[in-house]
Amino acid sequence: MNKRKIIFLILFFFCFIDLLEAKYIDLGTHGKTYKIVEPDFMKELKSAVKKYFSNNFSIEKIREQIKKEVYQQSIGKTNLSFAKKNKKYSYLNSYTFQQNIINPMGRIIFHRGETIVINNKKPFYLCFLKGNIPELKNEVAFFDKIMKKISPYEKCTYLIAGISVFKLSKIVPNHDFYPVKSFYEKRFKVKHYPSLVELKGKYINVYEFGIEQFKHKE
């Protein structure tokens, strides 16, 4: 039985199973009867469905597919290049709404295209890193030292490109790594890697660090 026929049977099975298994009324026997030589349609259908799902949707296959997709999503991607030297630049922390923001009563709070200035009373830090080992290990250690100088209680949210955050978490434990997205780069004005983004008051302060200082083994 080819794949197209099996898929048709599966769809038929799920769409009309209630009809096939519905109660019936015995009207008795009238006229000459003949022995049924065709195979039982319900048995054949159920067997085909069971065979198809066992071959294509086994628990192991599903588990492997999920692992593969999660792993692929765990690798952040970027088109930004490495920084060549240390540099700082600042921007007003503003945001332009891409659509109307409506409250539960149906009233528009912010209109599409409207720009607001965000004031972060408590500083927030983002670390944008990419590369290979040992560069990434050195970058994490470097940014950890910066955060300790700022405050022993402050932590950087690490946004990683070029390597699975699962793999990096095994190499550099006790850190929270997240795959970077281009949206974050645009929103926080990142131009190069590695960069430390500080959201403080009404400003976004971006600190770039030349990549050459991280190309060494411990």
N, C-alpha and C positions, 0 to 999 in steps of 0.2 A: 504494500500500500504506500503510494508516494506521499511526500510531505504535505503537498497542497490538499490532497484528499483528507489527510489526518486533521489538518487545521480546520477544514470545512466541517468535519465530523465533530470536532471539539466545540466549535461555535454552535452547531446544531444541537449538540448535547446540552450546553448551558442555556440556550434560548428556549428549548422546548422540553426540558426534562420534566417540568410540571405536567405537561400534557401527556407525555409518555408514561408517567407513573400515576396518572389520575385514576380515580375509581371508575369502574365500568359496570354496566348492567348486563347480566346474562339473559339473552333473549331466546335461549334454547337452540335446538338444531332443526334446520329445515332443509330438506332436499339432500342430495348426495354430498358427502364430505370426502375430502382428499387428505392424505397424509402430508404434513408440512416437511418438505425436504430442504428448504432454504435454512441457512444458519440463523440462530436467534439474533435479531438486529441489536437488541439492547446489550446482550453479552459481547457481541462483536464491537459495538461502539465503546463500551466501558473498557474492554481489553485494549483497544487502540489508544484511548485516552490515557490509560494507565501506562502503556508502553511508551507513549510519546513523552509524558512527564518524567518518567523514570530515566529516559535517555537524555533529556534536555534540561531538566530542572532538578537534578539531584542536589541534596543538601550540600555536598562537597563543592559542586560547580557553583552554586549560589554563593557559598562562603568565599570561594576564591575570587569570584567576580566582584563581590562587595569589597574585599581586601584590595583588589586591584584598583577599583574606582576611588576608594578612600585614599590610597597611597598616591594616586595621580593628583587628587585634589590637595594633597598635603605639600605639594611642591609649588611654591610661589614663583611667578614669572615676572620679569621686568625687561624693559628695553633701555633702561638708563645705564650709563657707563660709570666707571669708578672715578672717584675724585682724584685729582692729581696733586692737590695741595690743601692745606687747612684753610677754611673760609667760613665766615658767618654772614647770614643775611636775615632780615626780619620783614614780616608782613602784618598788616592789620588782619586779625582773625575774623573774617567776614564770611558769610554764606548766603548764596542766592538760591531761593527755592525753585525747584524744577516743576512743581505743581502746587495747586492750591492746598493749603492746610485748613481743614474744616473741623470744628469742634463737634461733640455729640449732638448739639442742638441744630446743627446744619449751618451755622454761621461761619464765614470764612475768617480765619484768624490772620493768616498770611497769604497774600496773593502770589501766584506764579510770577517769577521775575523780581520779586521784592528781595532786597538784600538787608540782612541784619548783621550787627557786630556782636560777636560772642565774647563774654568776659569770664575767663576762668579764674575764679578767686583762689582756687587751690591749684598749683602747678601740676601738669600732667606731662609724662615723657614717653616718647616713642623712639625706638632704635631700629633703623632700616639697615639691614645687613645682607650681603650676598657674597658668594665666592666658594672656595673649596677649603678643605682642611689642609694646612693649619691656619689659613687666614681667618676663617670664621671663629675658631677657638680663640685666636688672639684678639679679634674684634670684640667678642663677648667679654673676655677678661678686661679689656681696655674700658669698655662702657660700664662694666660693673664697678671699676675703680672710680670713674667719674660720678656715678650715682652715689657711692659711699661718701664722696667729698661733698656732694650737695646735701645729703641727709642720710643717716643710717636707716631711715624708715622708708625712703623713696625707692621705687623699683621702676625699671624701664619695661615697657611692653615691646617685646622683640618681634619684628616683622621681617621674615626671612625669604630670600629669593635664591633659586638655583639648587636647593637641596631639600629633601623631605624633612619636615619638622620632626617626624618620628625618628628618623635616623640621627638628626642633630641632638635630639633629647637624650639619646643613648650615649652620645659622645660627650655632651656637656649637660650633665644632669642638674636637677634642682632649678630649672628655668622653665618659663612658659614661652614657647615659641609658636608663632602663628604664620601661615603662608601669606605673603604680601599680595595685594591686588593693586591694579593700576589706579583704582578709585582712591586708595589711601595716598598714593604718591601725588595725585593731582590735588586732593583735598588739603594736604599738609605741605604743599609747595616743595616737594623733594625734587632735586635736580640730579644728584649723584649719590653713589654709595661709597662707603658707609656714611650715614648721617644720623645725627641725634636731633630730634624735633622736640622743642620745649613749648608747651602751650601755657603761657603765663600772662595773666591779666587779659588785655585785649589784643595780644600779639602772638604770632607764631614765629619763634626763633629757631632757625635751622643752622646746625653746626656740621660742616663737612670736614672729613679727615682724609688726607692723602693715603691711598691704598698701600704705597710702598712701605710704610712703617709697620705694616702687619704681615709682610711676606718674610717671616722667619720661623724657624722651628724652636720649640721650647727647650 
